[in-house]
Amino acid sequence: MEEKREKTEIATFGGGCFWCTEAIFKRLKGVVSVTSGYTGGKRENPSYEQVSTGATGHAEAIQITFDPNVISYEKLLDVFWNTHDPTTLNQQGADVGTQYRSVLFYHSPEQKEKALRSKEQIEKNHIYNDPIVTEIAPFAAFYTAEEHHQNYYDANPVYPYCNIVISPKIRKLLELYGSDVKEEYK
């Protein structure tokens, strides 16, 4: 008898520092895995040091493998819009540069349509006072970040950046999406 496999999909988001976005999305029910990495630029297999210069064109991003039977792409988009500032061009807080831009990379025409529709809805509802600057672009390639960048928040919870920047985002996630958070993270 053949083992039944779950159908998973991929989403790729850039919302500032990948330590932050990874820590948020890995906590959601239906998310199978989250990988920190680089995408949206021209250089193949870039290093963190290269991406940090801003010269590669890559954004720090995460690639999410998720089960659409548990969590929808639309829910992931909702969490994306509400856990970072999509109105600051090439910046999230003190993190400044094109590598920290707000960007959604779509993997299919359906994801593109959903991303455009969600952005339009956020703008229509005037969730933010300033215009949304989030880029919506086709996915091309994803380069996994160095191992020490993976699961950074959970591995370094007392690091000052984690306490000052990431912990408030986790609290906001729990406040807004508590029922969507995996039990082990509540």
N, C-alpha and C positions, 0 to 999 in steps of 0.2 A: 504494500500500500504506500503510495506516494505521500510524503509529508506536506501538509498544507502550509504554504508560506504567506506571510502577510505582505500585502502590496504596500510598498512605501514610495514616497515621492521626495524630491529634493527642493529645498528653498535656499536661496543665497542672498543674504542681507549684509549691508554695511551700515552701521549706526554709531560710528565713533570707534573707540578702542574695542578690539575684539574680546578682551578679557571681560568687559561689561556685557556685551551682547551674548556671549557664550554662557555666562553665568545665569542670565535671564532665561534664555530659551531652553537650556538643558533641564530646567525645572518643570517644564510643562508636560502634562499627561499627553501621550501620543508621540512625543519626540523620542525617537530611537537613539539618535546621536547628534552631537554638535561638534564640528571641527573648526578651529580657528585657522585662518589663512589669509591669502592675498589674491585679489582678483580685480579685473577692470583695467589692467595696464598692459604694457607691451613686452616687458622683460620676462623671459621664461625662468622659472625656478628662482625667484628673487629671495634674498635673505631679509630678515627684519631690518638690519642696518641699511640695506639698499632701499627698502620701502620707506623707511623713516626719513630719508632725504627728500621725499616727495618727487624725485626724478623718474621713478619707474612708472608712474601713472596708476599704480595699484592702490586699492583701498584695503585697509584692514577689514576683514569680513568674516562671516561665519557661514558654513554650509550645514544646513539642518536636514537630517533624514527623519521623516515623520510618517506616521500612519494616518492617512486621510480619513480612515474609519473612526479614529479617535479624536483627532484635531484637524480642523480644516485649514486650508491655506488662508482663507479669509480671517480666521482667528489669529493665525500667526501674523498677518498684516496688522490686525488691530493691536496686538501686543507691540509690534514694531513701532507703530505710530505713537503709542502712549508711553514708551519707556526710553525715548531719546528725544532730542530737540530737532525736528526736521526743518527748522526755519533758519538755522545757522549754516552758512556756506563754508564748507571745509573746516568745520570746528564742532567739537562737543566739549563744552566747558573749557578747561585749560589746554585740552588737546587740540592743536591747530595744525592744519596742513591738509592737502588733498587726500592723504591717506586716511583721514578721519571723516570723509564726506558721508552724507546720508545718501544711500543708494540701494535700490532694489534691482537685483539681476534676475530676469525671468528666464525660465527654462522651457516655456511653451507659449503658444499664442493665448491659451487660457489663463496662464499666470500673468501674462502681460495685461490682458483685459481686466482681470481682477485687481491687479496693482493700480492700474490707471483709474478704475472705478473707485477704489478705496481712497486714493489720493484726492479725487474729485469730491468725495463725500466729506473728507476731513476739511477740505477748503470750504465747501458749501455750508458746513455746520459751524464754521468759524471757531474751531477748537483752539487754534493759535491766533494771536493778534497779528503776527507777521506772516508774509507769504511762505508757502512750503517750497523749499529748494531741493527736495529729494529728487535725485536722478532715477529714472526708470530705464534700464538698459538691458540689451540681450546678454545672456550669459555666454562666455567664451571658454574660459579655463580657470581652474581653481588650483592654487598651490598651497599645500598644507604648511602652516607655520611650524617653526622649530618646536620640538617636544616640550620644552620648558614653558611655552605659551599655552599649551593645552591644559584645560581644567585649572587655569591659573588661580581664580578666586577661591575655589575649594581647597587648593593646595597651599595657599598663602593668605588665610583669612585675617591675619593680624598686620599684614603689610599696610602701611598708611594709605596708599592709593585705594586699596580694597575697602578699607573702613570709610574713607571720605567720599569716594565716588561710586563704588559698586554697591555697598550695603544699602544706601538709600534707594537705589534702583530696585533692589531685591524687596525692600519693604513696600515700595510702590506696586511691584508685581503682586505681592501677597494681598495688598489692599484691594487692587482692582480685579485681580484674577485668581483669588484664593481657591475657588472651586476647580480651577483648571491646573492647579499645581500638584505635582506628585506628592504623595503622603510623606515620603522621607525628607522633603524639603519644607514642610510646614512647621 
